[in-house]
Amino acid sequence: MMIIFKEENSVNLLQMEKSTALLGKDTVNMLFQVHEDALWILENLGVGCKHPEIQKVFQGFESTGEAIVYEDRIYITSSLVTSCLNSTPKLKDFFVPENSFFIGGTAPYVYDDENGIGGLMPISDHAKQIAQIAQKNPLVAGMGRGIKLKHEIEQMNIMAENCTKPLYFAVTNELALVRAKKIYEQRKNIMIVFCLTRPPLEVNENFSDNFVKVVQAGLPVFISAMPMAGISAPFCYNGVLAMTHAEVLFGICVAQLIKPGTTCIHAGFPTIADPRIEYNPNYGLISHNLLNILMSHLNLILDLPTCQSAGTTHEEHLTERAYADAKMGQALCHKYGFHMMRHPFAFLRYLIDFSFEKLENAIRIAEEVTIEDAPDVEMPVYDERGMESIQRVGLGNYMDDPLTTVNFGKIFFQ
């Protein structure tokens, strides 16, 4: 099968050649088809949305047939998506270079390294320590919050005061937006993180109003989405990639239609629900890292700034396996290339606990890891059953989908 992007799509041809050399032609063809599948999802399944301003910008394209807003659901044609992608700033205009590891994520707790237990409540000193570690280590390209403090503006200030490198953080109220705008005036290397959508293909209305206001303010938006293969997406590589890509493309379209030229970071975070652990996410799989590397390559080919997840673990404590997982994920990233990766250092199971000991040690590992440390992987090719599953299940639950049950133990479990 040979898939080629349509001429009107903005494609980074140099990256396409690089990705083909690294991943193989059949896998790159799969990524091309993932993009087409995501366009089909947006046009035929649409995205649920009640926010009046978001609805309004799409209603402006109903007369040309490029969008339909019907019963609080927005359907978008491929031509409108392509137009929005073409107005999105490209990689050459972005402030983070390729192959950059970030201290990212937002753990609700800190791990007690001395006593080997999790569940400590984070405090401002923890946030300051994370920022200072990010600042002093050349291998760390930038940082997200790492942990979540109760006071959003306090955390924002701590990050900005202690780390000059690129930052991403949340804005969930008017006062935080005012502070974020001030920081952006002083330094242009910040991103505002949003999970604008939640599976299955619904706008998270708790965040939609703030998203609109941040875009109107001209701030770069870091658009995250996390469909899970086996629950809210098909249980195959291209199936979960397509659902993830569709959700983020929707966010990019919203941003570009509200304010053309808004910097958008594709932070799609495809995830695997592991039936062996009651369908919880398993971030320690080799295949989790590969899945996110593939997401990164698709976005690089589309010339989009992109940030995914790699190098974390399913271990609850600081075991040898936890460090081996970090090394494995980092090595895969180096071998196949990426743009930005969050979670490669400090997190433990489910990204719940942030360990400072693991952070420091995993940074040291990252300084020494080579592509020879990467495990062998079998590059996936396009599986027609993924799109068949989407057409069959749509917005439903994929746990009992035949594609999920037939693939138990056969895919993702490296």
Steps between C-alpha positions, in 0.01 A plus 500: 500500500635842406333806649599852400391820666286719281688790343318763702629357827807665650762225518860518614661303217840480669337353810302256288826368355656483845200317646501253212868421559440449873162326505469342156275589208210280609484660845516852356220401262306393807552845652375664180184290521462583872470864397234415241314289757506788748348726234226241445431492875460879518269507201285198585507465880563863587580644841240577766516865605263737681724806520322778307812678370653176375173407331482845345837485327402174332150621413672763287607218266161332465411707193801357314433146624832482683344453846168407655382572853209272586357411843813623681728301276752650258588325175801629308604424142856418399530821300439713809744294708762539229444875487546520877818293488639729233452804726668331798862612563753237399796337667753751368314774688484309828724557804579139600743293286440139404600217735420694818418329830272694737422460867127487438177359631305596810526249782255548789754364750870493577679170569678473836835377369645440845216281626398349167136602506287731290221739581678807639317824426707732280605841635657810346853385594446192282401718204806720551727196520363362171556833325855528632584145390362577154704819484834347600490186282594561135324180392164633625360721224205640695229418749135463573373514855612154610273529804182694565483771763168631626583854392543521124657845485750415775617198303519704181716760676729239653559343160566832327731628775714188522517370143575702187441200272170438313206444734149367475230542763125527538275806505160438657383846609514868409773591749723217373446623144605851596819363657570271203469794261749697707749213500453464125580868451827447685596170332338336201589141587187394688208274406158471662390139539142386441316171473235668285338168420425185693418162349289420319526812282344746743616848594585523868273790585686563826792629293343628178438858613857540624631349177312759297630785716860379489485476121344846474789628712750369244672247726640170363271208581623151591207279395492165677273201438515146639276240334570150632533201269250242620264745671444816298693401186572187294752251632762548228766757423330690220160489672606676821729734308210609279270572795774694681589694188135588431451647846810718477421608143166623630681715758735635234200593283331680790816700569561593136141603436493720812843652435684394182870455553469380861792275593361151564694211651357159411522326837299191411587228750371164366470251784451125537242346733653176620242221554747326733467784753124556473534727195708758683760689296841336481772759438785252544442308178751515217198545277384806698828671415483392136138613470592849620809515279276419203262780603799733509611399151157559349496851643857572392404398147209745526756760616329544837670557836424185697539358852429141601572258788791258541745358749265443792411178680227286652706445815356637824839533670863574411584154374766397251217452252391864546844618390521240224169630364634856498812388315297297251267788418780755473700269273204446268454875478864551406490219245191616313493872574227726637429864578405536869435225754348538843513245786850357429648551847313522828166320488386172645190288433208685334696829527364535853826542695791729411835371629792741532745212534368350178515840332870547575593139417299488178667822383836330556376197304389728216848653485652158435236309304566415134295357217669165567302486823170501312312169479412353165148590393279382219378806313122489454329530167149613424230272641173542309312364803576821690283714276240226479488509880450878503221473245338222703539634856522874436454682829442181698719286725770291331554251784279233344580589141622191308822682409575541870422144604679339205818693576538404867865413538571554132559875478636770729634256760870516426 
